[in-house]
Amino acid sequence: MRDVVARWVCPAAYAASGRRAVRVSVVAATGFYVFRYGLDRPVAATYALFAAIALGGLSRIPGTGRQRAAVLLRAVPLSWVLVVIGTYLSVRTWSAAVGMLVVGFALAFSAVGGPRAAGTAPGLQLLYILPSFPPYDPASLGDRLVGTSTGLVLLVAAEALLLAEPRPPAYEDRAAGAARAAERCARHLAAPPYTLTGDDRAAGREAGQALRPLHVPEAERPAGPGRRERALAHTGLATRTLLSRLAGLGTGRGEADPAVTAVLRAVADLAEATAGSLLSGPSPRASYEALVAARAHLSAVSAGPYRGSAVRNVAPAVLRGHAAVLEVADAALAMGVAADLAVRGRRAEVPVPPGRFWYATTWAPLLWWHRIRGHAGRRSVFFQNAVRIALALTAARLVAGVDTLPHGFWAMLATLTLTRTTLDETWHTIRLALTGTLAGALLTAGTLTLAGTDTRVYAVLLPVWMLIAFTVGPVRGVGWAQGLFTVLVALVFAQLAPPTWHLAEVRLLDVLVGSVIGAVFGVLAWPRGAHDELRYAVAELLRRAAEIVVATSASAARGTEAVPSSGAPAGHRSLHRSVILAESAYAQYQSEPVRFGGRARAVPPAVDWQATLMAGHHTLWGAQRLLEPPIAELGPVAAEVLAGAGERVAGRMLLVSAALDPGGDTPNASVPAIDGAFAEFAAEPPDAPRLYYAAVSWLESLTTDLTRIGSGVSDGT
């Protein structure tokens, strides 16, 4: 009983939806009444109302009111284009359907641009759907554009000025907090007793968790294709890697090592400067250059055996420690570069190394092209969703046009709003929607029968009902939303034409038609959503990573290959694309509830998908770092041990990959538990240089990622 009451009484949820409801209701009612009763222009009234409902109620643009206002303002010219195209293509059913196929796919696929583009797309779809139905009346285009513009301009003003919302911490603030946590850890490791306390570790884990996409509000998530968004995401990933590497050093070194201490102090200084830069401070260039110098000195100290006037061997334990500290330095340097790019863009003062930060000098349209090309294939969930919704909307437009379905755009609206990324969730949504629509239709029929043609009743009820519908619907779910919206559209159309109770019947029929079409395409087009695609994408990621692990280990052992100055080594672009596809599939997978008996339940994952993504990033970063010149050939014993370790790690990657995505006759099996204690990791070949221990440290970190994959538990790093 307490749970039921809690679902009904949720002040925070109702407050958020209530604020949005006030804005949408004020704008929609104002535009509708001014044009309908003040200027006697019913077409403009209809478009003013539906423009506000489409982009204020149907769309879910993340962020505060001012952030949404900025997005809506940029959407105004596109809205004009959609209304014009819809108006002229409505001359024939086939032309309207072809337009729906193209427009529907383009708008749905625009989700590759990030959460704001994805949130705006449904509302823009409706702005094309509305004019694409008869009557074919180009003469009314002026009223359509005036009404649409008025509704959107009023909505922009309302979002910016009415009921302001507090803005959550920006991603820059989160990254700055994580950088400060890294700074504290590095300073503690640079001073006696050279270890981290439990509080230090807990603070580092918490700071790393705050940067995970799942814990960042959509509006603040750096998911777009632009230079700033890419650099911010790079900053977060580098900072999380830095925290993880520092935690690995926190076991205590026992005694001071001047070169190591200098590097850790420089890491702390750069982390502090990076945090300040992210919060509108100066560039961290000076601290970056100091760390570069300290790293070069430590690398020279541990480069033994030395040649010249004397030959000196550095103890293997010291070399192993130096390799771990150099990995910390590399993560800190990447963090500093990415943060400066995020804040200053092309005016960044920190030197940008080639390869890893390829986007630093790339023209913005090319960055968009890279993002679109990366997802232009059937393995991308963005592509799958765009195809599914475009085909469903096209089919709905054909059915509505061929059968001359009354108010056929309601059927398309049902298709748009009820189709989900999984068949199970689509069926669940349709059942609730039909139940709610039936209840709303009965209430509508009663209201129309009692009120008759007295439009004053509908004019009084409309703003009140809009306020209720847009407050309660988002909180109570799709059934309530559909039922309340059924009454709402009846109140609107009762003021545009003489109403009868048959309007409720038509509404129910349209929702049924749209639901059936959505369900059919849910069956035909990727019915399991991101579940299968995530497994395939992660398996492909691990296969690509295994290839790079073997090639990098062999190259480091031979000392015969370095990173090309013009780009990444062979195979890195394929792995990078696999990481992008896996990240997008993972993001959709997180939004799809797991259902048992029709009820959504939170189920702990059997696979730690986040660990697989980190394994991909660690493979890319480590491989590129190890092959940077100059590299020297290892001795025969060290080369053999390193190549063997690389093959074993790659084999474990392929083993996990096969479990995630078995072949046609491969038996299904759970993800194997990986033992991270390889004998090669403890080996100390004679005269092995620091490069050997750096490569072993990289392979050991990849093994740690593999052990987390099957555990289903992530430490947040």
C-alpha positions in Angstrom: 0.0 0.0 0.0 2.8 2.4 0.8 4.4 1.8 -2.6 1.1 2.6 -4.3 0.8 5.8 -2.4 4.4 6.7 -3.1 3.8 6.3 -6.9 0.8 8.6 -6.7 2.3 11.2 -4.4 5.7 12.2 -5.7 6.1 16.0 -5.2 9.4 16.3 -7.1 8.1 14.6 -10.2 4.8 16.5 -10.2 6.6 19.8 -9.6 8.9 19.2 -12.6 6.0 18.2 -14.9 3.8 20.9 -13.5 6.3 23.6 -14.4 6.5 22.3 -18.0 2.7 22.0 -18.1 2.2 25.6 -17.1 4.5 26.8 -19.9 2.9 24.6 -22.5 -0.6 25.4 -21.4 -0.1 29.2 -21.3 1.6 29.2 -24.7 -0.8 26.8 -26.5 -3.9 28.5 -25.0 -2.7 32.0 -25.8 -1.8 31.3 -29.4 -5.0 29.3 -30.0 -7.4 31.8 -28.5 -5.8 34.9 -30.1 -6.0 33.4 -33.6 -9.3 31.5 -33.2 -11.4 34.1 -31.4 -9.4 37.3 -31.7 -8.4 37.2 -35.4 -10.8 34.4 -36.7 -8.0 32.5 -38.3 -8.6 28.8 -37.3 -5.7 27.4 -39.4 -3.2 29.7 -37.6 -4.8 28.8 -34.3 -4.4 25.1 -34.9 -0.7 25.4 -35.9 0.1 27.7 -33.0 -1.4 25.2 -30.5 0.2 22.1 -32.0 3.6 23.8 -32.4 3.6 24.4 -28.6 2.3 20.9 -27.8 4.8 19.3 -30.3 8.0 20.9 -29.0 6.8 21.7 -25.5 4.8 18.6 -24.6 5.7 15.8 -27.0 9.4 16.6 -27.2 11.6 15.9 -24.2 14.5 18.3 -24.6 16.8 17.9 -21.6 18.1 20.9 -19.6 16.9 24.0 -17.9 14.3 26.4 -19.4 17.0 28.6 -20.8 18.8 25.7 -22.4 15.6 24.4 -23.9 14.8 27.9 -25.2 18.2 28.1 -27.0 17.5 24.7 -28.7 13.9 25.8 -29.7 15.2 29.0 -31.1 17.6 27.1 -33.4 14.7 24.8 -34.4 12.5 27.6 -35.7 13.9 27.8 -39.3 13.8 24.0 -39.6 10.2 24.1 -38.4 9.3 26.4 -41.3 11.0 24.1 -43.8 9.0 21.1 -42.5 5.7 22.9 -42.6 6.4 24.1 -46.2 7.5 20.6 -47.4 4.5 18.9 -45.7 2.1 21.4 -47.2 3.2 20.9 -50.8 3.8 17.1 -50.6 0.3 16.5 -49.3 -1.0 16.9 -52.8 -0.9 13.1 -53.3 -0.7 10.2 -50.8 2.4 8.8 -52.4 4.3 12.1 -52.3 3.3 12.6 -48.7 4.5 9.1 -47.9 7.8 9.5 -49.7 8.3 12.7 -47.8 7.5 11.0 -44.6 10.1 8.3 -45.3 12.8 10.8 -45.9 11.9 13.3 -43.2 11.1 10.6 -40.7 14.5 8.9 -41.1 16.5 12.2 -41.1 14.8 13.5 -38.0 15.1 10.2 -36.1 18.7 9.7 -37.2 19.6 13.2 -36.0 19.8 11.6 -32.5 23.4 10.9 -33.4 23.9 14.6 -32.5 23.3 14.1 -28.8 20.4 14.2 -26.3 19.1 17.6 -27.3 18.8 16.6 -31.0 17.2 13.3 -29.9 14.7 15.1 -27.6 13.7 17.6 -30.3 13.1 15.1 -33.1 9.6 13.8 -32.1 8.2 17.4 -32.0 9.7 18.2 -35.3 8.2 15.0 -36.7 4.8 16.2 -35.7 5.4 19.6 -37.4 5.8 17.7 -40.7 2.9 15.2 -40.0 0.3 17.9 -39.3 0.5 19.7 -42.8 1.1 16.5 -44.7 -2.6 15.5 -44.5 -5.5 16.9 -46.6 -6.7 19.4 -47.4 -4.1 20.2 -50.0 -4.2 24.0 -49.6 -1.0 25.9 -50.4 -3.0 29.1 -50.1 -3.1 28.5 -46.3 0.7 28.2 -46.0 1.0 31.7 -44.8 -1.4 31.1 -41.9 0.4 27.8 -41.1 3.7 29.5 -40.9 2.4 32.4 -38.9 0.7 30.1 -36.4 3.8 27.8 -36.1 6.1 30.8 -35.6 3.9 32.4 -33.0 3.6 29.1 -31.0 7.4 28.6 -31.1 8.3 32.2 -30.3 5.9 32.2 -27.3 7.3 28.8 -26.2 10.9 30.1 -26.4 9.9 33.1 -24.2 8.0 30.9 -21.7 10.9 28.4 -21.4 13.3 31.3 -20.8 11.2 33.4 -18.4 8.6 31.3 -16.7 9.3 29.2 -13.6 13.1 29.1 -13.8 14.7 25.8 -12.8 18.0 25.3 -11.0 20.8 24.0 -13.3 22.6 20.9 -12.2 26.4 20.9 -12.0 27.9 21.2 -15.4 30.2 18.5 -16.8 33.1 20.9 -16.4 32.3 21.2 -12.7 32.2 17.4 -12.3 35.5 17.0 -14.2 37.1 19.7 -12.2 36.0 18.0 -9.0 37.5 14.7 -10.2 40.7 16.5 -11.2 40.9 17.9 -7.6 40.4 14.4 -6.2 43.3 13.3 -8.4 45.4 16.2 -7.2 44.9 15.2 -3.6 45.8 11.6 -4.3 48.9 12.5 -6.2 50.1 14.8 -3.4 49.6 12.1 -0.8 51.6 9.6 -2.9 54.4 12.1 -3.3 54.9 12.5 0.5 55.6 10.1 3.3 54.2 7.4 3.8 53.7 7.4 0.0 50.3 5.7 0.2 46.6 6.5 0.0 44.1 6.3 2.9 40.7 4.7 2.7 39.1 8.2 2.4 41.3 9.0 -0.5 40.3 5.9 -2.4 36.6 6.5 -1.6 36.8 10.1 -2.8 38.5 9.0 -6.0 35.8 6.3 -6.7 33.0 8.8 -6.0 34.6 11.4 -8.3 35.0 8.8 -11.0 31.4 7.7 -10.6 30.2 11.3 -11.0 31.7 11.3 -14.5 30.1 8.1 -15.8 27.4 9.0 -18.4 24.7 7.1 -16.4 25.2 9.6 -13.5 25.3 12.8 -15.6 22.0 14.5 -16.6 21.4 14.3 -20.3 21.6 18.1 -20.8 25.1 18.1 -19.3 26.4 14.9 -21.0 29.1 15.6 -23.6 27.6 13.4 -26.3 27.6 15.6 -29.4 30.0 15.4 -32.4 31.5 18.9 -31.9 35.1 19.6 -30.8 34.0 20.8 -27.4 31.8 17.8 -26.7 34.5 15.4 -27.8 37.2 17.1 -25.8 35.0 17.2 -22.7 34.2 13.5 -23.0 38.0 12.9 -23.5 38.7 14.9 -20.4 36.3 12.8 -18.3 37.7 9.5 -19.6 41.3 10.7 -19.0 40.5 11.9 -15.5 38.8 8.6 -14.6 41.8 6.7 -16.0 44.1 8.9 -13.9 42.1 8.2 -10.7 42.3 4.5 -11.5 46.1 4.6 -12.1 46.7 6.6 -8.9 44.6 4.1 -6.9 46.9 1.3 -8.3 49.9 3.2 -6.8 48.4 3.5 -3.4 50.0 0.5 -1.8 53.0 2.4 -0.6 56.5 2.6 -2.0 58.4 2.4 1.3 61.1 5.0 0.4 61.4 8.1 -1.6 62.5 8.1 -5.2 63.3 11.7 -6.3 62.4 11.1 -9.9 59.1 9.5 -9.1 58.3 12.1 -6.5 58.9 14.9 -9.0 56.5 13.3 -11.5 53.8 12.8 -8.9 54.1 16.4 -7.7 54.0 17.6 -11.4 50.9 15.4 -11.8 49.3 17.0 -8.8 50.1 20.5 -10.1 48.7 19.7 -13.6 45.5 18.3 -12.0 45.1 21.4 -10.0 45.7 23.6 -13.0 43.3 21.6 -15.1 40.6 22.0 -12.5 41.1 25.7 -12.5 41.1 25.8 -16.3 37.8 24.0 -16.5 36.3 26.6 -14.1 37.3 29.5 -16.4 40.9 29.8 -15.1 44.1 30.1 -17.1 45.5 27.5 -19.4 47.4 24.6 -17.7 50.2 24.9 -20.2 52.9 25.7 -17.7 52.0 22.7 -15.5 51.7 20.5 -18.6 55.2 21.4 -19.7 56.6 20.8 -16.2 55.1 17.3 -16.2 56.5 16.6 -19.7 59.9 17.5 -18.4 59.5 15.4 -15.2 58.3 12.5 -17.2 61.2 12.7 -19.6 63.6 12.7 -16.7 62.0 9.6 -15.1 62.0 7.9 -18.5 65.7 8.6 -18.9 66.4 7.3 -15.4 64.6 4.0 -16.0 65.8 3.6 -19.6 68.6 1.1 -18.6 70.7 -0.7 -19.3 72.7 2.4 -20.1 75.4 2.6 -22.7 78.4 4.9 -22.5 81.1 5.4 -19.9 79.4 2.9 -17.6 76.7 0.3 -17.7 74.1 0.4 -15.0 71.2 -1.9 -14.5 68.1 -0.7 -12.7 66.4 -3.2 -10.4 63.3 -4.8 -11.9 61.1 -3.7 -9.0 62.1 -0.1 -9.6 61.5 -0.4 -13.3 58.0 -1.8 -12.6 57.2 1.1 -10.3 58.6 3.6 -12.9 56.3 2.1 -15.6 53.3 2.5 -13.4 54.1 6.1 -12.5 54.7 6.9 -16.2 51.2 5.6 -17.0 49.9 8.0 -14.4 51.8 10.8 -16.0 50.4 9.9 -19.5 46.8 9.9 -18.2 47.4 13.3 -16.6 48.9 14.7 -19.8 45.9 13.5 -21.8 43.6 15.1 -19.2 45.4 18.5 -19.5 45.3 18.5 -23.3 41.7 17.5 -23.5 40.6 20.1 -20.9 42.4 22.9 -22.7 40.8 21.9 -25.9 37.3 21.8 -24.3 37.7 25.3 -22.9 39.6 27.1 -25.6 39.0 25.1 -28.8 41.4 26.1 -31.6 43.0 28.7 -29.3 44.2 26.0 -26.9 47.7 26.8 -25.6 48.7 23.2 -24.5 50.5 21.5 -27.4 48.2 18.9 -29.0 49.9 15.6 -29.9 48.8 13.9 -33.1 46.6 10.9 -33.3 44.7 10.7 -30.1 43.3 14.3 -30.4 42.6 14.1 -34.2 39.5 16.3 -33.8 41.4 19.3 -32.5 41.9 21.0 -35.8 39.1 19.3 -37.8 36.4 21.5 -39.3 33.0 21.3 -37.5 31.0 20.0 -40.6 33.7 17.2 -40.9 33.2 16.2 -37.3 29.5 15.9 -38.0 30.3 13.9 -41.1 32.6 11.5 -39.1 29.7 11.0 -36.6 27.1 10.3 -39.3 29.4 8.0 -41.3 30.3 6.1 -38.1 26.6 5.3 -37.5 25.5 4.9 -41.1 25.1 1.1 -41.0 22.7 -1.5 -39.7 25.0 -2.2 -36.7 24.2 1.2 -35.2 21.3 1.5 -32.9 20.7 5.0 -34.1 20.4 3.7 -37.7 18.1 0.9 -36.6 15.8 3.3 -34.7 15.6 5.7 -37.6 14.7 2.9 -40.1 12.1 1.5 -37.7 10.3 4.8 -37.0 10.6 6.0 -40.7 9.0 2.8 -42.1 6.3 2.8 -39.4 5.4 6.4 -40.1 5.4 5.9 -43.8 3.1 2.9 -43.5 0.8 4.9 -41.2 0.6 7.7 -43.8 -0.2 5.2 -46.6 -3.0 3.6 -44.6 -4.4 6.9 -43.6 -4.3 8.2 -47.2 -5.6 5.1 -48.9 -8.4 4.5 -46.5 -9.1 8.2 -46.0 -8.9 7.7 -42.3 -10.6 10.6 -40.5 -8.0 12.6 -38.5 -5.4 10.3 -39.9 -2.6 12.3 -38.3 -3.8 10.9 -35.0 -2.8 7.5 -36.2 0.6 8.7 -37.1 0.9 10.4 -33.8 0.1 7.1 -32.1 2.7 5.4 -34.2 5.3 8.0 -33.3 4.7 8.0 -29.6 3.9 4.4 -28.9 6.7 2.6 -30.9 9.5 1.6 -28.6 13.0 0.1 -29.3 12.0 -3.4 -28.1 8.9 -5.5 -29.0 8.2 -6.3 -25.4 8.2 -2.7 -24.4 6.1 -1.7 -27.5 3.4 -4.3 -26.6 3.4 -3.2 -23.0 3.1 0.5 -24.1 0.3 -0.3 -26.5 -1.8 -2.2 -24.0 -1.6 0.8 -21.6 -2.2 3.3 -24.4 -5.3 1.5 -25.7 -6.7 1.2 -22.2 -6.2 4.9 -21.5 -7.5 5.9 -24.9 -10.7 3.9 -24.4 -11.3 5.5 -21.0 -10.6 8.9 -22.6 -12.9 8.2 -25.5 -15.8 7.3 -23.1 -15.2 10.6 -21.1 -15.0 12.5 -24.4 -18.2 11.1 -25.7 -20.0 12.0 -22.5 -18.6 15.5 -22.6 -19.5 16.1 -26.2 -23.0 14.8 -25.7 -23.7 17.0 -22.7 -22.0 20.2 -24.0 -23.2 19.9 -27.6 -22.2 22.8 -29.8 -21.6 25.3 -27.0 -18.0 26.2 -27.7 -17.8 28.4 -24.6 -17.7 25.2 -22.5 -14.8 23.8 -24.5 -13.0 27.1 -24.4 -13.2 27.2 -20.6 -12.2 23.6 -20.2 -9.2 23.5 -22.6 -6.5 25.4 -20.6 -7.5 23.6 -17.4 -7.4 20.2 -19.0 -4.1 21.0 -20.7 -2.6 21.8 -17.3 -3.9 18.5 -15.9 -2.9 16.4 -18.9 0.7 17.7 -19.1 1.2 17.5 -15.3 -0.3 14.1 -14.7 0.5 12.3 -18.0 4.4 12.4 -17.8 4.3 11.2 -14.1 1.6 8.5 -14.3 2.8 7.0 -17.6 1.6 6.4 -21.2 -1.9 5.1 -20.3 -2.8 8.2 -18.4 -1.1 10.4 -21.0 -3.1 8.9 -23.9 -6.4 9.1 -22.0 -5.9 12.7 -21.0 -4.7 13.6 -24.5 -7.8 12.0 -26.1 -10.0 14.4 -24.2 -7.6 17.3 -25.0 -7.8 16.9 -28.8 -11.5 16.6 -28.6 -11.7 20.0 -26.7 -9.6 21.5 -29.4 -11.5 20.2 -32.5 -14.8 20.9 -30.9 -13.9 24.6 -31.2 -12.9 24.2 -34.9 -15.9 22.3 -36.2 -19.3 21.2 -34.9 -18.6 18.3 -32.6 -20.4 14.9 -32.2 -19.7 12.0 -30.0 -18.3 10.2 -33.1 -15.1 12.2 -32.6 -14.2 10.0 -29.6 -14.8 6.9 -31.8 -12.5 8.2 -34.5 -9.8 9.0 -31.9 -10.0 5.4 -30.6 -9.8 4.0 -34.1 -6.8 6.1 -35.0 -4.9 5.1 -31.9 -5.7 1.4 -32.6 -4.5 1.7 -36.2 -1.3 3.5 -35.2 -0.6 1.0 -32.4 -1.0 -2.0 -34.8 1.4 -0.4 -37.3 3.9 0.3 -34.5 3.6 -3.3 -33.3 4.1 -4.7 -36.7 7.3 -2.8 -37.3 8.4 -3.6 -33.8 8.2 -7.3 -34.8 9.9 -6.8 -38.2 12.7 -4.4 -37.3 15.2 -5.3 -34.6 12.5 -6.4 -32.0 15.0 -6.9 -29.2 16.3 -3.3 -29.2 19.9 -2.8 -28.0 20.2 -6.1 -26.2 21.6 -8.2 -29.1 23.3 -5.2 -30.7 25.2 -4.5 -27.5 26.5 -8.0 -27.3 27.6 -8.0 -30.9 29.2 -4.5 -30.6 31.1 -5.5 -27.5 32.2 -8.8 -29.0 33.5 -7.0 -32.1 35.2 -4.5 -29.9 37.1 -7.2 -28.0 38.0 -9.0 -31.3 39.5 -5.8 -32.6 41.3 -5.1 -29.3 42.7 -8.6 -29.3 44.3 -8.0 -32.8 45.9 -4.7 -31.6 47.1 -6.4 -28.3 49.0 -9.1 -30.3 50.4 -6.6 -32.9 51.5 -4.1 -30.2 53.1 -6.7 -28.0 55.0 -8.1 -31.0 56.1 -4.7 -32.2 57.3 -3.6 -28.8 59.2 -6.9 -28.5 60.9 -6.4 -31.9 61.2 -2.6 -31.6 60.4 -2.3 -35.3 57.3 -0.2 -35.5 56.2 3.2 -34.3 53.1 5.4 -34.4 52.9 7.2 -37.8 53.1 10.9 -37.5 50.1 11.4 -39.7 47.7 9.1 -37.9 47.0 6.1 -35.7 48.5 2.6 -36.4 46.7 0.0 -38.5 43.6 -1.3 -36.8 43.1 1.6 -34.5 40.4 3.3 -36.6 38.4 0.1 -36.7 38.7 -0.3 -32.9 37.7 3.3 -32.4 34.6 2.8 -34.5 33.7 -0.3 -32.6 34.0 1.6 -29.3 31.6 4.3 -30.7 29.0 1.7 -31.7 29.3 -0.1 -28.4 28.9 3.1 -26.4 25.7 4.1 -28.3 24.3 0.6 -27.9 25.1 0.7 -24.2 23.4 4.1 -23.8 20.2 2.8 -25.4 20.4 -0.5 -23.4 20.4 1.5 -20.2 17.2 3.2 -21.2 15.4 -0.1 -22.0 13.7 -1.6 -18.9 13.9 -5.4 -18.3 10.4 -6.8 -18.0 9.1 -9.9 -16.2 5.4 -10.5 -16.4 4.7 -7.0 -17.8 6.3 -5.2 -14.9 9.7 -3.4 -15.1 12.2 -4.5 -12.6 15.8 -3.5 -12.0 18.0 -6.5 -12.6 21.8 -6.5 -11.9 23.6 -7.0 -15.2 25.4 -10.3 -15.7 28.1 -8.4 -17.7 29.8 -5.2 -16.7 29.4 -3.5 -20.0 31.2 -0.4 -18.7 34.4 -2.5 -18.2 34.3 -3.6 -21.8 34.1 0.0 -23.0 37.1 0.9 -20.7 39.0 -2.1 -22.1 38.6 -0.6 -25.6 39.8 2.8 -24.6 42.7 1.4 -22.6 43.7 -0.7 -25.6 43.8 2.3 -27.9 45.6 4.6 -25.5 48.2 2.1 -24.3 49.0 0.7 -27.7 49.6 4.2 -29.1 51.7 5.2 -26.1 53.9 2.1 -26.2 54.8 2.5 -29.9 55.8 6.1 -29.8 59.4 6.6 -30.8 62.0 6.0 -29.8 61.6 2.3 -29.0 64.4 -0.3 -28.7 64.5 -4.0 -29.4 64.2 -6.1 -26.3 66.5 -9.0 -25.5 65.4 -12.4 -26.6 64.1 -13.5 -23.2 62.2 -10.3 -22.6 60.8 -10.3 -26.1 59.6 -13.9 -25.8 57.9 -13.3 -22.5 56.2 -10.1 -23.7 54.9 -11.6 -26.9 53.6 -14.6 -24.9 51.8 -12.3 -22.4 50.2 -10.4 -25.3 49.0 -13.5 -26.9 47.5 -14.8 -23.6 45.7 -11.5 -22.9 44.4 -11.5 -26.5 43.2 -15.1 -26.1 41.3 -14.1 -23.0 39.7 -11.3 -25.0 38.6 -13.7 -27.7 37.3 -16.1 -25.1 35.0 -13.3 -23.6 34.1 -12.2 -27.1 32.9 -15.7 -28.1 30.8 -16.0 -25.0 29.1 -12.6 -25.7 28.5 -13.3 -29.4 28.7 -17.1 -30.1 28.8 -18.3 -33.7 26.2 -20.5 -35.4 27.3 -23.8 -33.9 29.1 -22.4 -30.9 27.5 -23.5 -27.6 26.1 -20.7 -25.5 28.0 -20.1 -22.3 28.2 -17.5 -19.6 31.0 -15.0 -19.7 34.0 -16.8 -18.2 35.7 -15.6 -15.0 39.2 -14.4 -16.0 42.1 -15.0 -13.7 44.3 -11.8 -13.8 47.3 -13.5 -12.2 49.4 -14.5 -15.3 52.9 -15.8 -14.6 54.3 -13.5 -17.3 53.3 -10.4 -15.3 55.6 -11.4 -12.5 58.6 -12.4 -14.8 61.8 -10.3 -14.6 63.9 -11.2 -17.6 67.6 -10.2 -17.4 68.4 -6.7 -18.6 64.7 -6.0 -19.5 64.3 -2.2 -20.1 61.6 0.0 -18.8 59.6 -0.4 -22.1 59.1 -4.1 -21.2 57.6 -3.3 -17.8 55.5 -0.5 -19.3 54.0 -3.1 -21.8 53.5 -5.6 -19.0 51.7 -2.9 -16.9 49.4 -2.1 -19.8 48.6 -5.8 -20.4 47.9 -6.2 -16.7 45.5 -3.3 -16.7 43.7 -4.9 -19.6 43.4 -8.1 -17.7 41.9 -6.2 -14.8 39.2 -4.9 -17.2 38.6 -8.5 -18.4 38.1 -9.7 -14.8 35.5 -7.1 -14.2 33.5 -7.9 -17.3 32.2 -11.2 -16.1 31.7 -10.1 -12.5 28.8 -7.7 -13.4 30.2 -5.2 -10.9 32.1 -2.0 -11.7 34.3 0.0 -9.4 33.3 3.1 -11.3 36.7 3.9 -12.7 
